[in-house]
Amino acid sequence: MENINSEPEFKLTQKIIDHLENIRKWTLFLSIVGFVFVFLIIVFAFGFGFIMAHFPRETNFQPVTGVFFSFIYVVIGIIHFFPAFYLYRFSVYIKRSLRTADTFTMEKAFSSLQTHYTIIGILTALLVGIYILIIVIAAIVALVT
């Protein structure tokens, strides 16, 4: 009788390994670009706050506005950090697993990739929801005026 609880055997062919190696290179590149953009967003946040704090008081821009926008950009930078981080982890773990043929490390790699795409999916759904809300509010304002 066949053992139902046994895990199916799965082999990586050389072509699959080559594809994973190519994917690893691109995910490493994209994660580094993501880290650079996070850094630039954070620098922009503090630079914007500094610039807004030095506007003359006679203008409509208050120092609170600079602090508010700096805070928003820091939050955006933090949010963008996590997809880049998990993509980077995928790249590191997949490299390690291909070099050592370690199944556990490959599981960690694909778990990181799953987390990356989960975050991207949640952010996409949130953004679509915000867009729909903006469209509805704009339509209501247009009908009222």
Backbone as CSV, one residue per row, in Angstrom:
resi,resn,N_x,N_y,N_z,CA_x,CA_y,CA_z,C_x,C_y,C_z
1,MET,0.834,-1.172,0.000,0.000,0.000,0.000,0.886,1.245,0.000
2,GLU,0.439,2.269,-0.679,1.202,3.500,-0.825,1.058,4.362,0.420
3,ASN,2.153,4.959,0.837,2.131,5.839,1.995,1.545,7.192,1.585
4,ILE,0.396,7.539,2.139,-0.310,8.762,1.767,0.384,9.993,2.350
5,ASN,1.013,9.842,3.490,1.614,10.992,4.171,2.994,11.369,3.645
6,SER,3.569,10.578,2.764,4.897,10.906,2.267,4.823,12.104,1.326
7,GLU,5.859,12.899,1.397,5.913,14.079,0.542,6.332,13.657,-0.850
8,PRO,5.756,14.280,-1.870,6.150,13.927,-3.233,7.588,14.371,-3.502
9,GLU,8.281,13.562,-4.257,9.656,13.903,-4.597,9.641,14.971,-5.672
10,PHE,10.516,15.943,-5.493,10.566,17.078,-6.397,12.023,17.352,-6.706
11,LYS,12.361,17.370,-7.982,13.738,17.615,-8.372,13.830,18.901,-9.174
12,LEU,14.897,19.620,-8.922,15.164,20.824,-9.687,16.065,20.460,-10.855
13,THR,15.573,20.696,-12.049,16.406,20.451,-13.222,17.386,21.606,-13.386
14,GLN,18.367,21.414,-14.236,19.353,22.469,-14.463,18.689,23.707,-15.058
15,LYS,17.672,23.510,-15.886,16.966,24.650,-16.478,16.230,25.456,-15.390
16,ILE,15.609,24.776,-14.432,14.942,25.464,-13.317,15.967,26.215,-12.480
17,ILE,17.095,25.588,-12.215,18.156,26.237,-11.440,18.659,27.476,-12.167
18,ASP,18.837,27.381,-13.481,19.267,28.543,-14.262,18.244,29.673,-14.190
19,HIS,16.951,29.319,-14.271,15.899,30.335,-14.167,15.905,30.979,-12.777
20,LEU,16.051,30.168,-11.750,16.096,30.708,-10.389,17.314,31.608,-10.186
21,GLU,18.423,31.251,-10.770,19.627,32.081,-10.665,19.414,33.422,-11.374
22,ASN,18.776,33.388,-12.521,18.463,34.619,-13.243,17.477,35.479,-12.448
23,ILE,16.460,34.842,-11.883,15.488,35.550,-11.048,16.190,36.163,-9.846
24,ARG,17.118,35.429,-9.256,17.857,35.924,-8.093,18.606,37.206,-8.419
25,LYS,19.247,37.239,-9.567,19.997,38.440,-9.954,19.069,39.638,-10.098
26,TRP,17.934,39.430,-10.746,16.999,40.536,-10.950,16.346,40.971,-9.646
27,THR,16.016,40.033,-8.774,15.409,40.430,-7.497,16.420,41.163,-6.623
28,LEU,17.688,40.782,-6.707,18.719,41.508,-5.973,18.813,42.941,-6.486
29,PHE,18.855,43.085,-7.806,18.916,44.418,-8.413,17.697,45.259,-8.012
30,LEU,16.496,44.685,-8.139,15.283,45.432,-7.816,15.199,45.780,-6.331
31,SER,15.674,44.899,-5.468,15.646,45.208,-4.044,16.628,46.321,-3.705
32,ILE,17.786,46.332,-4.325,18.758,47.406,-4.085,18.205,48.735,-4.590
33,VAL,17.579,48.724,-5.762,16.926,49.939,-6.268,15.838,50.383,-5.286
34,GLY,15.099,49.437,-4.733,14.089,49.764,-3.739,14.684,50.408,-2.505
35,PHE,15.809,49.878,-2.019,16.484,50.470,-0.859,16.968,51.885,-1.160
36,VAL,17.482,52.107,-2.378,17.937,53.442,-2.769,16.768,54.413,-2.770
37,PHE,15.616,53.984,-3.319,14.446,54.862,-3.331,13.937,55.143,-1.916
38,VAL,13.980,54.153,-1.046,13.586,54.382,0.350,14.502,55.423,0.975
39,PHE,15.792,55.299,0.741,16.753,56.275,1.265,16.445,57.671,0.727
40,LEU,16.185,57.774,-0.581,15.884,59.081,-1.175,14.585,59.664,-0.632
41,ILE,13.592,58.825,-0.404,12.325,59.301,0.166,12.552,59.854,1.571
42,ILE,13.338,59.157,2.380,13.619,59.612,3.742,14.423,60.919,3.716
43,VAL,15.418,61.007,2.842,16.196,62.245,2.717,15.279,63.385,2.275
44,PHE,14.418,63.117,1.304,13.469,64.127,0.844,12.544,64.561,1.976
45,ALA,12.125,63.631,2.792,11.216,63.952,3.899,11.859,64.954,4.852
46,PHE,13.090,64.694,5.257,13.747,65.602,6.184,14.145,66.905,5.499
47,GLY,14.554,66.818,4.247,14.881,68.037,3.497,13.666,68.922,3.308
48,PHE,12.537,68.312,2.997,11.294,69.066,2.813,10.882,69.729,4.124
49,GLY,10.986,69.008,5.214,10.657,69.579,6.516,11.567,70.737,6.874
50,PHE,12.854,70.602,6.559,13.815,71.671,6.835,13.500,72.900,5.997
51,ILE,13.219,72.696,4.719,12.906,73.814,3.824,11.619,74.509,4.265
52,MET,10.598,73.724,4.580,9.313,74.312,4.977,9.420,75.059,6.307
53,ALA,10.294,74.624,7.180,10.462,75.304,8.466,11.110,76.673,8.292
54,HIS,11.814,76.888,7.185,12.505,78.156,6.958,11.756,79.097,6.024
55,PHE,10.501,78.774,5.683,9.697,79.693,4.900,9.346,80.894,5.771
56,PRO,9.254,82.070,5.179,8.848,83.234,5.968,7.443,83.030,6.547
57,ARG,7.200,83.592,7.703,5.919,83.428,8.392,4.770,84.107,7.643
58,GLU,5.060,85.046,6.759,3.998,85.753,6.043,3.317,84.885,4.996
59,THR,3.985,83.818,4.567,3.391,82.956,3.551,2.346,82.045,4.185
60,ASN,1.612,81.364,3.348,0.577,80.447,3.832,1.156,79.149,4.387
61,PHE,2.444,78.915,4.164,3.067,77.678,4.626,3.518,77.845,6.071
62,GLN,3.006,77.034,6.920,3.381,77.059,8.328,4.387,75.946,8.602
63,PRO,5.194,76.061,9.666,6.143,74.994,10.000,5.452,73.652,10.249
64,VAL,4.219,73.683,10.738,3.497,72.438,10.987,3.293,71.666,9.685
65,THR,3.071,72.410,8.599,2.892,71.771,7.294,4.134,70.977,6.921
66,GLY,5.309,71.553,7.164,6.557,70.853,6.864,6.717,69.597,7.691
67,VAL,6.391,69.679,8.972,6.478,68.513,9.853,5.481,67.448,9.408
68,PHE,4.267,67.869,9.053,3.235,66.930,8.613,3.679,66.184,7.358
69,PHE,4.160,66.941,6.347,4.586,66.283,5.108,5.843,65.439,5.322
70,SER,6.724,65.876,6.196,7.899,65.054,6.516,7.464,63.730,7.130
71,PHE,6.519,63.799,8.047,6.001,62.583,8.677,5.377,61.650,7.639
72,ILE,4.584,62.214,6.731,3.936,61.404,5.688,4.993,60.716,4.824
73,TYR,6.022,61.443,4.423,7.054,60.844,3.570,7.886,59.807,4.325
74,VAL,8.123,60.010,5.593,8.830,58.995,6.385,7.991,57.719,6.451
75,VAL,6.681,57.861,6.664,5.793,56.692,6.682,5.812,55.989,5.328
76,ILE,5.758,56.767,4.242,5.823,56.171,2.897,7.146,55.429,2.710
77,GLY,8.233,56.022,3.183,9.536,55.354,3.087,9.576,54.055,3.865
78,ILE,9.012,54.065,5.068,8.975,52.844,5.888,8.131,51.769,5.208
79,ILE,6.997,52.170,4.658,6.134,51.204,3.962,6.864,50.605,2.768
80,HIS,7.597,51.413,2.021,8.312,50.915,0.848,9.537,50.074,1.214
81,PHE,10.013,50.204,2.445,11.170,49.423,2.869,10.869,47.927,2.881
82,PHE,9.686,47.552,3.355,9.392,46.134,3.576,9.324,45.293,2.303
83,PRO,8.673,45.749,1.224,8.741,44.935,0.002,10.174,44.755,-0.503
84,ALA,10.973,45.819,-0.436,12.368,45.709,-0.876,13.144,44.749,0.021
85,PHE,12.881,44.814,1.326,13.566,43.948,2.273,13.259,42.477,2.006
86,TYR,11.986,42.143,1.819,11.629,40.741,1.587,12.084,40.254,0.221
87,LEU,12.147,41.138,-0.757,12.689,40.757,-2.055,14.190,40.485,-1.937
88,TYR,14.873,41.298,-1.148,16.296,41.078,-0.903,16.529,39.756,-0.182
89,ARG,15.697,39.475,0.833,15.815,38.200,1.551,15.606,37.016,0.610
90,PHE,14.633,37.133,-0.303,14.431,36.062,-1.284,15.706,35.841,-2.071
91,SER,16.311,36.918,-2.545,17.520,36.805,-3.357,18.657,36.135,-2.587
92,VAL,18.843,36.533,-1.343,19.924,35.963,-0.521,19.658,34.489,-0.238
93,TYR,18.427,34.161,0.165,18.114,32.769,0.505,18.137,31.853,-0.718
94,ILE,17.672,32.352,-1.854,17.662,31.486,-3.040,19.100,31.221,-3.493
95,LYS,19.965,32.212,-3.369,21.375,32.011,-3.705,21.988,30.951,-2.801
96,ARG,21.726,31.076,-1.496,22.266,30.119,-0.531,21.730,28.710,-0.786
97,SER,20.436,28.620,-1.073,19.851,27.290,-1.267,20.341,26.635,-2.551
98,LEU,20.582,27.421,-3.600,21.098,26.851,-4.839,22.552,26.414,-4.692
99,ARG,23.310,27.122,-3.857,24.718,26.757,-3.638,24.841,25.514,-2.762
100,THR,23.941,25.360,-1.778,24.070,24.270,-0.812,23.050,23.153,-1.003
101,ALA,22.085,23.347,-1.913,21.003,22.377,-2.140,20.223,22.115,-0.853
102,ASP,19.992,23.187,-0.099,19.293,23.094,1.176,17.816,23.417,0.970
103,THR,16.952,22.460,1.253,15.513,22.630,1.071,14.945,23.643,2.055
104,PHE,15.423,23.621,3.292,14.905,24.542,4.305,15.168,25.999,3.903
105,THR,16.364,26.262,3.378,16.694,27.620,2.942,15.844,28.025,1.744
106,MET,15.556,27.081,0.863,14.689,27.390,-0.278,13.274,27.695,0.202
107,GLU,12.818,26.989,1.234,11.501,27.286,1.812,11.481,28.702,2.376
108,LYS,12.567,29.096,3.057,12.647,30.459,3.589,12.656,31.479,2.455
109,ALA,13.327,31.143,1.346,13.374,32.054,0.194,11.969,32.283,-0.353
110,PHE,11.240,31.203,-0.577,9.903,31.351,-1.148,8.914,31.920,-0.134
111,SER,9.165,31.717,1.145,8.348,32.370,2.164,8.561,33.884,2.115
112,SER,9.804,34.315,1.921,10.092,35.745,1.784,9.444,36.311,0.531
113,LEU,9.477,35.555,-0.551,8.836,36.010,-1.792,7.325,36.115,-1.613
114,GLN,6.742,35.151,-0.911,5.305,35.196,-0.637,4.964,36.430,0.202
115,THR,5.765,36.715,1.216,5.533,37.902,2.051,5.659,39.171,1.216
116,HIS,6.653,39.219,0.337,6.833,40.366,-0.554,5.564,40.616,-1.362
117,TYR,5.057,39.570,-2.005,3.873,39.747,-2.849,2.608,39.960,-2.032
118,THR,2.565,39.455,-0.810,1.424,39.750,0.067,1.390,41.240,0.394
119,ILE,2.541,41.795,0.729,2.616,43.227,1.021,2.248,44.041,-0.210
120,ILE,2.788,43.665,-1.369,2.473,44.375,-2.621,0.975,44.291,-2.902
121,GLY,0.367,43.126,-2.694,-1.069,42.963,-2.918,-1.899,43.823,-1.986
122,ILE,-1.531,43.855,-0.711,-2.261,44.684,0.267,-2.126,46.159,-0.097
123,LEU,-0.921,46.591,-0.437,-0.713,47.993,-0.818,-1.488,48.348,-2.084
124,THR,-1.535,47.429,-3.040,-2.282,47.664,-4.272,-3.769,47.777,-3.986
125,ALA,-4.302,46.865,-3.175,-5.726,46.922,-2.826,-6.040,48.210,-2.068
126,LEU,-5.151,48.610,-1.173,-5.342,49.854,-0.423,-5.337,51.058,-1.361
127,LEU,-4.415,51.084,-2.297,-4.332,52.190,-3.247,-5.546,52.244,-4.162
128,VAL,-6.005,51.099,-4.638,-7.213,51.067,-5.464,-8.407,51.575,-4.667
129,GLY,-8.500,51.175,-3.400,-9.572,51.663,-2.536,-9.523,53.171,-2.357
130,ILE,-8.319,53.709,-2.174,-8.162,55.162,-2.033,-8.564,55.862,-3.328
131,TYR,-8.161,55.303,-4.469,-8.542,55.891,-5.762,-10.057,55.906,-5.927
132,ILE,-10.701,54.812,-5.578,-12.165,54.746,-5.689,-12.805,55.774,-4.762
133,LEU,-12.290,55.899,-3.551,-12.808,56.885,-2.604,-12.644,58.302,-3.148
134,ILE,-11.502,58.600,-3.730,-11.266,59.927,-4.308,-12.228,60.190,-5.464
135,ILE,-12.452,59.189,-6.312,-13.375,59.354,-7.440,-14.789,59.594,-6.941
136,VAL,-15.210,58.843,-5.932,-16.561,59.019,-5.376,-16.700,60.408,-4.753
137,ILE,-15.709,60.834,-3.994,-15.774,62.156,-3.362,-15.775,63.252,-4.431
138,ALA,-14.940,63.101,-5.468,-14.915,64.096,-6.539,-16.251,64.148,-7.271
139,ALA,-16.883,62.986,-7.488,-18.189,62.959,-8.153,-19.252,63.637,-7.297
140,ILE,-19.236,63.387,-5.986,-20.195,64.021,-5.085,-19.989,65.533,-5.049
141,VAL,-18.749,65.971,-4.978,-18.461,67.412,-4.977,-18.894,68.034,-6.287
142,ALA,-18.664,67.345,-7.397,-19.072,67.876,-8.694,-20.592,67.980,-8.810
143,LEU,-21.308,67.027,-8.246,-22.774,67.068,-8.289,-23.349,68.138,-7.377
144,VAL,-22.694,68.386,-6.259,-23.192,69.357,-5.283,-22.953,70.786,-5.782
145,THR,-21.829,71.031,-6.436,-21.531,72.397,-6.873,-22.108,72.736,-8.220
